[in-house]
């Protein structure tokens, strides 16, 4: 074995050391935990002692010019083997034919087991440290040899002083995605003078590249691979990974609705993804889990803000699964991650699951934090969002009102967080037809947010968009169209053409201009929005389904009844599957289909459908409900149409008069 190690050099030596650590672990696992009888246990200890001595002899016979630290580790391992042999001395082969009795063997095990196990564990721990040290040393020698052969400089993290800015910067960048990092971001992490000296040093060694303006740097790809390999095989890896997580967390703490902040954070998000995925390659106990979870929550919020709902859900589920063993000890992290999961599900239309999650979070936070804690109030706000998404506006309003009262008392009426709940309550009241109250809440949110944020902040744009919808329902179509055009242009510039919020702005504008009589222009906008929603959110997303209905409305208003019916009929199965047969959205779509069939002269089929809608609403809402009464009037109109059509069919065609 020694000859093979000497011939192949450091790489083979480390491979053999790795094999030794496996042998030690395997041998150790066969000791006291799985062996009940004293003779077998003592024989296992003897075998382990032999393996330990053989390994040390092999290492010392191969290594030359031992570093003092390495020699110290080997000496400590020797001390453990000597101690173990001393404890097992009565059973070592010494030519004696005397066989110990079973009772004496049991007594020995009872007296010495704990001490022997501690000695074996000490050897195993020290040898693992020795193996890691030899690996780093071997890697350095390999890199130095390769560098000498190529005429280049040494590439190693350990050529820099431990704890220096150069070492910390190089280690951090090795964990990042291989992309540019702005100097402005790094100046927030390090002392400016030390940073510039470190960057200059790393540039001179060709470990970094810098763009021409000098405002961004990037680690060399080959250097990144080598440095990361060093870190992952050394005891320093966890420390530097924690530093990378902490540094990125600082950059992701800011208010994500500010466009300038969003652009800055966007330049970091690939680094965050890479670092968190690297962290998830290790057991959560070996990583600063609380720090990683904090960064993961901010990263999910970024993904949601940018409209990457599927990606956010996939990531948060993966992170929760990775940290499952330790999440119970991190209450805030656990509930925050679950809340982000619920938000991502709502935004993808998985409303029932989100509602269930928000209920669990609310119960847990109320029990552990109290009903007035801001985090508990956030979970109440989440319940309001989820109930509105499933169509239960009565409960949604109750939860939002409860959260609003508490936030008014705790934070103040003009606090940005309070205004979030005021805005959300406005959305629910608008769905209930209380447009004046909704308008008042949207105006309050807009005024309050403008006192804190810039005019192009995403929260400000949300308030202007909602205010535009309220203006539309009050018949103020010019003002509504102005708001929707303004918001659409801003969101297009900040978020991009395919962001769901940008697409919603386009759809909102289409609704208003269609009401103004611009049906052809509205049709164009609806078709564009429908295609975008299908691509970004899927065919069954609520926004996609609603746009089908709105497009059919624009076609109906142009007299294109056949085309409108085709659009709506294709969506109704998806709507029924999404919401259920008796949901308000389903009933409205089916009722609209009966109207289109009526325009097409298919009175009998239209009557059957309208009657079905009336019966469901009568049972669900009661005879006197306005929706039930509207359905009843439609059924009566269709019945008259059917009777007139039937009478017309009784007469033969008229006789033409020929004029000569």
Rosetta blueprint (number, residue, H / E / L):
1 X L
2 X H
3 X H
4 X H
5 X H
6 X H
7 X H
8 X H
9 X L
10 X H
11 X H
12 X H
13 X H
14 X H
15 X H
16 X H
17 X H
18 X H
19 X H
20 X H
21 X H
22 X H
23 X H
24 X H
25 X H
26 X H
27 X H
28 X H
29 X H
30 X L
31 X L
32 X L
33 X L
34 X L
35 X L
36 X L
37 X L
38 X H
39 X H
40 X H
41 X H
42 X H
43 X H
44 X H
45 X H
46 X H
47 X H
48 X H
49 X H
50 X H
51 X H
52 X H
53 X H
54 X H
55 X H
56 X H
57 X H
58 X H
59 X H
60 X H
61 X H
62 X H
63 X L
64 X L
65 X L
66 X L
67 X L
68 X H
69 X H
70 X H
71 X H
72 X H
73 X H
74 X H
75 X H
76 X H
77 X H
78 X H
79 X H
80 X H
81 X H
82 X H
83 X H
84 X H
85 X H
86 X H
87 X H
88 X L
89 X H
90 X H
91 X H
92 X L
93 X L
94 X L
95 X L
96 X L
97 X L
98 X L
99 X L
100 X L
101 X L
102 X H
103 X H
104 X H
105 X H
106 X H
107 X H
108 X H
109 X H
110 X H
111 X H
112 X H
113 X H
114 X H
115 X H
116 X H
117 X H
118 X H
119 X H
120 X H
121 X H
122 X H
123 X H
124 X H
125 X H
126 X H
127 X H
128 X H
129 X H
130 X H
131 X H
132 X H
133 X H
134 X H
135 X H
136 X H
137 X H
138 X H
139 X H
140 X H
141 X H
142 X H
143 X H
144 X H
145 X H
146 X H
147 X H
148 X H
149 X H
150 X H
151 X L
152 X L
153 X L
154 X L
155 X L
156 X L
157 X H
158 X H
159 X H
160 X L
161 X L
162 X L
163 X L
164 X L
165 X H
166 X H
167 X H
168 X H
169 X H
170 X H
171 X H
172 X H
173 X H
174 X H
175 X H
176 X L
177 X L
178 X L
179 X L
180 X L
181 X E
182 X E
183 X H
184 X H
185 X H
186 X H
187 X H
188 X L
189 X L
190 X L
191 X L
192 X H
193 X H
194 X H
195 X H
196 X H
197 X H
198 X H
199 X H
200 X H
201 X H
202 X H
203 X H
204 X H
205 X L
206 X L
207 X L
208 X E
209 X E
210 X E
211 X L
212 X L
213 X L
214 X L
215 X L
216 X E
217 X E
218 X E
219 X E
220 X L
221 X H
222 X H
223 X H
224 X H
225 X H
226 X H
227 X H
228 X H
229 X H
230 X H
231 X H
232 X H
233 X L
234 X L
235 X L
236 X L
237 X H
238 X H
239 X H
240 X H
241 X H
242 X H
243 X H
244 X H
245 X H
246 X H
247 X H
248 X H
249 X H
250 X H
251 X H
252 X L
253 X L
254 X L
255 X L
256 X L
257 X L
258 X L
259 X H
260 X H
261 X H
262 X H
263 X H
264 X H
265 X H
266 X H
267 X L
268 X L
269 X H
270 X H
271 X H
272 X H
273 X H
274 X H
275 X H
276 X H
277 X H
278 X H
279 X H
280 X L
281 X L
282 X L
283 X L
284 X H
285 X H
286 X H
287 X L
288 X L
289 X H
290 X H
291 X H
292 X H
293 X H
294 X H
295 X H
296 X H
297 X H
298 X H
299 X H
300 X H
301 X H
302 X H
303 X H
304 X H
305 X H
306 X L
307 X L
308 X L
309 X H
310 X H
311 X H
312 X H
313 X H
314 X H
315 X H
316 X H
317 X H
318 X H
319 X H
320 X H
321 X H
322 X H
323 X L
324 X L
325 X L
326 X L
327 X H
328 X H
329 X H
330 X L
331 X H
332 X H
333 X H
334 X H
335 X H
336 X H
337 X H
338 X H
339 X H
340 X H
341 X H
342 X H
343 X H
344 X H
345 X H
346 X H
347 X H
348 X L
349 X L
350 X L
351 X H
352 X H
353 X H
354 X H
355 X H
356 X H
357 X H
358 X H
359 X H
360 X H
361 X H
362 X H
363 X H
364 X H
365 X H
366 X H
367 X H
368 X H
369 X H
370 X L
371 X L
372 X L
373 X L
374 X H
375 X H
376 X H
377 X H
378 X H
379 X H
380 X H
381 X H
382 X H
383 X H
384 X H
385 X H
386 X H
387 X H
388 X H
389 X H
390 X L
391 X L
392 X L
393 X H
394 X H
395 X H
396 X H
397 X H
398 X H
399 X H
400 X H
401 X H
402 X H
403 X H
404 X H
405 X H
406 X H
407 X H
408 X H
409 X H
410 X H
411 X L
412 X L
413 X L
414 X L
415 X L
416 X H
417 X H
418 X H
419 X H
420 X H
421 X H
422 X H
423 X H
424 X H
425 X H
426 X H
427 X H
428 X H
429 X H
430 X H
431 X H
432 X L
433 X L
434 X L
435 X H
436 X H
437 X H
438 X H
439 X H
440 X H
441 X H
442 X H
443 X H
444 X H
445 X H
446 X H
447 X H
448 X H
449 X H
450 X H
451 X L
452 X L
453 X L
454 X L
455 X L
456 X L
457 X L
458 X H
459 X H
460 X H
461 X H
462 X H
463 X H
464 X H
465 X H
466 X H
467 X H
468 X H
469 X H
470 X H
471 X H
472 X H
473 X H
474 X L
475 X L
476 X L
477 X H
478 X H
479 X H
480 X H
481 X H
482 X H
483 X H
484 X H
485 X H
486 X H
487 X H
488 X H
489 X H
490 X H
491 X H
492 X H
493 X H
494 X H
495 X H
496 X L
497 X L
498 X L
499 X L
500 X H
501 X H
502 X H
503 X H
504 X H
505 X H
506 X H
507 X H
508 X H
509 X H
510 X H
511 X H
512 X H
513 X H
514 X H
515 X H
516 X L
517 X L
518 X L
519 X H
520 X H
521 X H
522 X H
523 X H
524 X H
525 X H
526 X H
527 X H
528 X H
529 X H
530 X H
531 X H
532 X H
533 X H
534 X H
535 X H
536 X H
537 X H
538 X L
539 X L
540 X L
541 X L
542 X H
543 X H
544 X H
545 X H
546 X H
547 X H
548 X H
549 X H
550 X H
551 X H
552 X H
553 X H
554 X H
555 X H
556 X H
557 X H
558 X L
559 X L
560 X L
561 X H
562 X H
563 X H
564 X H
565 X H
566 X H
567 X H
568 X H
569 X H
570 X H
571 X H
572 X H
573 X H
574 X H
575 X H
576 X H
577 X H
578 X H
579 X H
580 X L
581 X L
582 X L
583 X L
584 X H
585 X H
586 X H
587 X H
588 X H
589 X H
590 X H
591 X H
592 X H
593 X H
594 X H
595 X H
596 X H
597 X H
598 X H
599 X H
600 X L
601 X L
602 X L
603 X H
604 X H
605 X H
606 X H
607 X H
608 X H
609 X H
610 X H
611 X H
612 X H
613 X H
614 X H
615 X H
616 X H
617 X H
618 X H
619 X H
620 X H
621 X H
622 X L
623 X L
624 X L
625 X L
626 X H
627 X H
628 X H
629 X H
630 X H
631 X H
632 X H
633 X H
634 X H
635 X H
636 X H
637 X H
638 X H
639 X H
640 X H
641 X H
642 X H
643 X H
644 X H
645 X H
646 X H
647 X H
648 X H
649 X H
650 X H
651 X L
652 X L
653 X L
654 X L
655 X L
656 X L
657 X L
658 X L
659 X L
660 X L
